[in-house]
Amino acid sequence: MRLTAGLLLVIVISLVHPVTARGLQATQADVQRTVWDGVYTEAQAERGGVQYTESCAGCHAPDLRGNTTSPSLVGLSFAFLWGERTLGELFGRIQELMPTNRPGSLSAQTYRDILAFILRSNSYPTGEQELESDRIDQILITAEPDPQQ
């Protein structure tokens, strides 16, 4: 009965005030998670660390700090380059351009695992579910939220 009443309410709202109904849909669609919501697992970051060492550390350094030709993947440099962008954007960039001697040569899962390793290296919290392709565009890279808000 509750489901029917709820459905009826949505239909009435959309008939009476279609702008309001569209506004409700847009609000729900625009809700994004952030890297602070635990968007990868520890096991995924562990796998990513192994792959990072094999495929990325030669240019970006074992500590992810980069060098004169490769950007740092941690700290303020990372936050400056990727803050307020989605993990999907970062994933796409990594997949398209890395490793530089064979871009796009790793599996999508390997690229996600490396991304999880980069997130862990930046002290973003782990979660219960692995980082997956279908959610990656909805996750925003942000500064640490203010605990008083």
C-alpha positions in Angstrom: 0.0 0.0 0.0 2.8 2.4 0.9 4.5 1.8 -2.5 1.3 2.6 -4.3 0.7 5.7 -2.3 4.3 6.9 -2.9 4.0 6.2 -6.6 0.6 8.0 -6.7 2.2 11.0 -5.0 5.0 11.2 -7.6 2.5 11.0 -10.5 0.4 13.7 -8.9 3.4 16.0 -8.4 4.6 15.4 -12.0 1.1 16.2 -13.4 0.5 19.2 -11.2 3.9 20.7 -11.3 6.2 19.0 -13.8 9.1 21.4 -13.0 9.1 20.2 -9.4 9.2 16.6 -10.5 12.2 17.3 -12.9 13.9 19.2 -10.1 13.6 16.2 -7.7 15.1 13.9 -10.4 18.0 16.2 -11.1 18.8 16.5 -7.4 19.0 12.8 -7.0 21.1 12.4 -10.1 23.5 15.1 -9.1 24.4 13.5 -5.8 28.0 12.6 -5.9 30.2 10.6 -3.5 33.7 11.9 -2.7 36.9 10.1 -2.2 36.3 10.5 1.6 33.4 8.1 1.4 35.5 4.9 1.3 35.3 4.1 -2.4 38.0 1.3 -2.7 39.1 -1.6 -0.6 42.4 -2.3 1.1 42.8 -5.5 -1.0 42.3 -3.4 -4.2 45.0 -0.9 -3.1 47.4 -3.8 -2.3 47.0 -5.2 -5.8 47.4 -1.7 -7.2 50.6 -1.2 -5.2 52.2 -4.2 -6.9 51.0 -3.0 -10.3 52.2 0.5 -9.6 55.7 -0.8 -8.8 55.8 -2.7 -12.0 54.3 -0.2 -14.4 54.5 3.3 -12.8 57.3 3.7 -10.3 60.0 4.0 -12.9 58.6 7.5 -13.8 56.5 8.6 -10.8 59.0 7.2 -8.2 58.4 4.5 -5.6 57.0 7.2 -3.2 54.7 8.6 -5.9 56.4 12.0 -5.7 57.3 12.1 -9.3 60.3 13.8 -10.8 61.1 16.6 -13.2 59.1 15.0 -16.1 56.4 13.1 -14.2 53.9 14.8 -11.8 53.6 13.8 -8.1 50.6 11.6 -7.4 50.4 12.5 -3.7 49.9 15.5 -1.5 49.4 19.1 -2.5 50.5 18.5 -6.1 47.9 15.8 -6.5 45.2 17.9 -4.9 46.1 20.9 -7.1 46.0 18.9 -10.3 42.9 16.7 -9.6 40.9 18.5 -6.9 37.2 19.0 -7.8 37.5 16.6 -10.6 36.0 13.1 -10.7 37.9 9.8 -10.4 36.5 9.0 -13.8 38.5 11.9 -15.3 41.7 10.7 -13.6 41.0 7.1 -14.6 40.5 8.1 -18.2 43.7 10.1 -18.3 45.7 7.3 -16.7 44.2 4.7 -19.0 44.8 6.8 -22.1 48.3 7.9 -21.4 50.0 5.4 -19.1 52.4 3.8 -19.0 54.1 6.1 -21.4 55.9 3.4 -23.2 52.7 1.4 -23.8 49.5 3.5 -23.1 46.3 1.7 -22.5 48.1 -1.7 -22.3 46.8 -2.6 -18.8 43.4 -4.1 -18.1 40.7 -1.8 -16.8 40.8 -3.6 -13.5 44.5 -3.0 -13.2 44.1 0.7 -13.8 41.3 0.8 -11.1 43.6 -1.0 -8.7 46.4 1.4 -9.3 44.0 4.3 -8.8 43.0 2.7 -5.5 46.7 2.6 -4.5 47.0 6.3 -5.4 43.9 7.0 -3.2 45.4 5.1 -0.3 48.7 6.8 -0.7 46.8 10.1 -0.3 45.3 8.9 2.9 41.7 8.6 1.6 39.8 6.0 3.6 39.0 2.5 2.5 35.5 1.1 2.2 33.6 -2.1 1.8 33.4 -2.2 -2.0 36.0 -2.1 -4.7 36.3 0.9 -7.1 34.3 -0.1 -10.1 33.8 1.4 -13.6 30.1 2.0 -13.3 30.5 4.3 -10.3 33.8 6.0 -11.0 32.3 9.1 -12.8 30.2 9.9 -9.7 33.1 10.1 -7.3 34.6 13.6 -6.7 38.2 14.2 -5.6 37.9 16.9 -2.8 39.7 18.3 0.1 39.0 16.7 3.4 35.5 17.8 4.6 35.3 20.1 7.6 34.3 17.9 10.6 32.3 20.8 12.1 29.9 21.0 9.2 
